[in-house]
Amino acid sequence: MTSLVLASASPARLATLRRAGLDPAVIVSGVDESVLDGEAPRDLAPGLARLKAQAVASRPDVPRGALVLGCDSVLELDGEALGKPGDAATATARWRQMRGRSGVLHSGHCLIDTTSGQEVVSTGSTTVEFAVVDDDEIDAYVATGEPLHVAGSFTIDGLGGAFVRRIDGDHHNVVGVSLPLLRDLVRELGYTWTDLWAL
């Protein structure tokens, strides 16, 4: 079995990987995400994923021979990258901007083979159509705290799922890690997806 390290604190990413049969170790990168401010949304997501993976892959506590996965997601709306809002006022303003409209959720993935040093990077993009949510629903949702710490101020696998009318693309990508895309990266590095199963 090949070991996997997830360079992300996201509980949703970890849960998705575990449901797919993987059991990654979690080592949070702690990188300063503001260093890439100003990048286009489609470039920002893989750029941050790469920074996270590189920061963790170089650490001495990473298991020998592990594959290190960095991920980052941003929602693109009107050409702007919407990451984590961080506070209730920002989350509320974003939802008022997003409701009844569609955005594109970009999730960047970077996988590093610590044995060879080789890294592969790719981005999954999924169109998300938001429901027409009224102000009271927005206020109630923001009050739960859920949208404050996730890209685009919403989840599809939590309380926010009822506010997503439809998606065009990979559902897992909206959660934050695309399993088909990750499988392709694993194969590109010369490994087999089923070798990562912790069954």
C-alpha positions in Angstrom: 0.0 0.0 0.0 1.2 3.5 -0.9 0.8 6.1 1.8 -1.0 9.4 1.2 -0.6 12.7 3.1 -3.2 15.3 2.8 -1.8 18.8 3.1 -5.1 20.3 4.1 -7.2 21.0 7.2 -10.5 20.5 5.4 -12.7 17.9 7.1 -14.8 17.6 3.9 -11.7 16.6 1.8 -10.6 14.1 4.4 -14.1 12.6 4.7 -14.3 12.3 0.8 -11.0 10.5 0.6 -11.9 8.1 3.5 -15.3 7.2 1.8 -13.2 6.4 -1.3 -11.2 3.8 0.7 -8.2 6.0 1.4 -6.9 6.9 4.9 -4.4 9.8 4.5 -2.3 11.3 7.2 -3.2 15.0 7.7 -0.3 17.5 7.9 -1.5 21.1 7.6 0.8 23.3 5.5 0.2 26.6 7.2 1.2 28.5 4.0 0.3 32.2 3.6 -2.4 32.1 1.0 -2.2 35.9 0.4 1.1 35.5 -1.5 -0.9 34.7 -4.7 -3.5 37.5 -4.3 -4.4 39.0 -7.7 -4.1 35.7 -9.6 -6.9 34.7 -11.9 -9.3 32.3 -10.2 -8.4 29.4 -12.5 -4.6 30.0 -11.7 -5.1 30.7 -8.0 -6.5 27.3 -7.1 -3.7 25.2 -8.5 -1.1 27.7 -7.4 -2.2 27.5 -3.8 -2.5 23.7 -4.0 1.1 23.5 -5.2 2.3 25.8 -2.4 0.6 23.6 0.2 1.9 20.3 -1.2 5.5 21.6 -1.5 5.4 23.0 2.1 4.4 19.7 3.5 6.5 17.4 1.2 9.7 19.0 2.5 8.9 18.4 6.2 10.7 15.7 8.1 7.6 14.2 9.6 6.3 13.1 6.2 6.4 9.2 5.9 9.1 7.9 3.6 7.8 7.3 0.1 4.5 9.0 0.6 2.5 10.9 -2.0 1.6 14.4 -0.7 -1.7 16.0 -1.9 -2.3 19.7 -1.8 -5.7 21.1 -2.7 -7.3 24.5 -2.8 -10.7 25.7 -4.0 -12.0 29.1 -5.2 -15.4 30.1 -6.6 -15.2 32.2 -9.7 -18.0 34.8 -10.0 -17.9 37.7 -12.4 -14.2 36.9 -13.0 -13.4 37.3 -9.3 -12.0 34.6 -7.0 -14.1 34.0 -3.9 -12.2 32.1 -1.3 -13.1 31.7 2.4 -15.1 34.8 3.5 -13.8 34.7 7.1 -16.5 36.8 8.6 -20.3 37.0 8.6 -20.7 40.3 6.8 -18.6 39.1 3.9 -20.5 35.7 3.7 -23.8 37.6 3.7 -22.8 40.0 1.0 -21.5 37.1 -1.2 -24.7 35.1 -0.9 -26.7 38.2 -1.9 -24.4 38.4 -4.9 -24.6 34.7 -5.7 -28.2 33.8 -5.3 -30.1 32.9 -8.5 -26.8 32.9 -10.4 -24.1 30.4 -11.5 -20.4 30.4 -10.6 -17.5 28.1 -11.4 -15.9 26.2 -8.5 -12.2 25.6 -9.3 -10.3 23.0 -7.2 -6.6 22.8 -7.7 -4.8 19.6 -7.0 -1.0 19.0 -6.7 0.4 15.6 -6.0 4.1 15.2 -5.1 5.9 11.9 -5.0 8.4 12.2 -2.2 10.5 9.4 -3.5 11.3 10.9 -6.9 10.4 14.6 -6.2 8.1 14.6 -9.2 5.0 16.7 -9.0 1.8 16.9 -11.1 -0.8 19.6 -11.0 -4.3 19.8 -12.4 -7.5 21.7 -11.8 -11.1 20.5 -11.8 -13.8 23.0 -12.6 -17.5 22.6 -11.9 -20.3 25.0 -12.6 -22.6 25.6 -9.6 -26.1 27.1 -10.0 -27.4 28.7 -6.8 -31.0 28.9 -5.7 -32.9 32.1 -5.2 -32.3 32.3 -1.5 -34.2 35.0 0.5 -32.5 37.3 3.1 -33.9 35.4 6.1 -32.4 32.2 4.7 -29.1 33.8 4.1 -29.0 35.3 7.6 -29.9 31.9 9.2 -27.3 30.1 7.1 -24.5 32.5 7.9 -25.5 32.4 11.6 -24.6 28.7 11.6 -21.0 29.6 10.9 -20.8 26.9 8.2 -20.2 29.3 5.2 -17.5 31.3 7.0 -14.6 28.9 6.5 -15.3 27.4 3.0 -14.5 28.6 -0.5 -17.4 30.5 -2.0 -19.2 30.7 1.3 -21.1 27.5 0.7 -21.0 23.7 1.1 -22.8 21.1 -1.1 -22.4 18.3 1.4 -23.8 20.2 4.5 -26.4 22.8 5.4 -25.8 24.7 2.1 -26.7 21.8 -0.1 -30.3 22.9 -0.2 -29.2 26.2 -1.7 -27.5 24.6 -4.7 -30.0 24.0 -7.5 -27.7 22.0 -9.8 -24.1 21.4 -10.8 -22.4 20.7 -14.1 -19.3 18.6 -13.5 -17.8 16.5 -10.7 -19.7 16.6 -7.4 -16.6 15.7 -5.4 -14.8 18.6 -7.0 -17.3 21.0 -5.3 -16.5 19.3 -2.0 -12.9 20.1 -2.6 -11.1 17.0 -4.0 -12.0 15.4 -7.4 -11.6 11.7 -7.1 -11.4 11.0 -10.8 -8.8 13.8 -11.3 -6.8 12.6 -8.3 -6.8 9.0 -9.8 -5.4 10.4 -13.0 -2.6 12.2 -11.1 -1.8 9.1 -9.1 -1.5 7.1 -12.4 0.6 9.9 -14.0 3.2 9.4 -11.2 3.3 5.7 -12.0 1.1 4.4 -9.1 -2.1 2.5 -9.0 -5.2 4.0 -7.4 -6.2 0.7 -5.7 -2.7 0.7 -4.1 -3.9 3.7 -2.0 -6.9 1.8 -0.6 -6.6 1.2 3.2 -8.9 -1.8 3.2 
